[in-house]
Amino acid sequence: MEWISVKDRLPDDSEQDKHGVLIHIEVIETYGKHKDRKEKWHDIFVGYYDGREWQTSYCYGCEYVSKAFEKFPDETYEVTHWMLLPEPPSEGRG
């Protein structure tokens, strides 16, 4: 499985099934006296695209990525890529 850019295409309902997909979120934090410093990092969550926006199960329940992190006004979050979830472990192996 490989990451798919959201610029190339978005997952359809059959790909998301009932479990969603892996989503890659680019986080950019600006800080400093004059907001002149930037830090960039990446997060991966399970989420899904509802036809308008990305949602994720970050913390408690599903939230829109664009709304989930409003408590951090110095940070921006953008879903850049997605990937199908791997198959779950089979029963009996352990």
C-alpha positions, 0 to 999 in steps of 0.5 A: 500500500502506498500513500495517495495525495489528496491532490490526486484523488480522494477515497470513495465510500467503498475504500473507506468502508466502515472503518475509514482510512489512514490520513496523514496530517501536516501540522505547522505551528507558528510562534515567537514574539512576532510569529517568525518561527515555524515548526512542522511535523506530521501526524497519522490518524484513522479518519474518513472523507465525508464528501466535504471535509476530513474527519478523524477519531482524534481524542474523543469521537469523530471531529472535523480536522479543520475544527478539532484543533481550534484550541491551538490557534497557532497551529494549522492542520492539513490532510495531505495524503491518505492510505487504505487501512491494512487488513486486521490480524486474523483470528487464532494467531497470536 
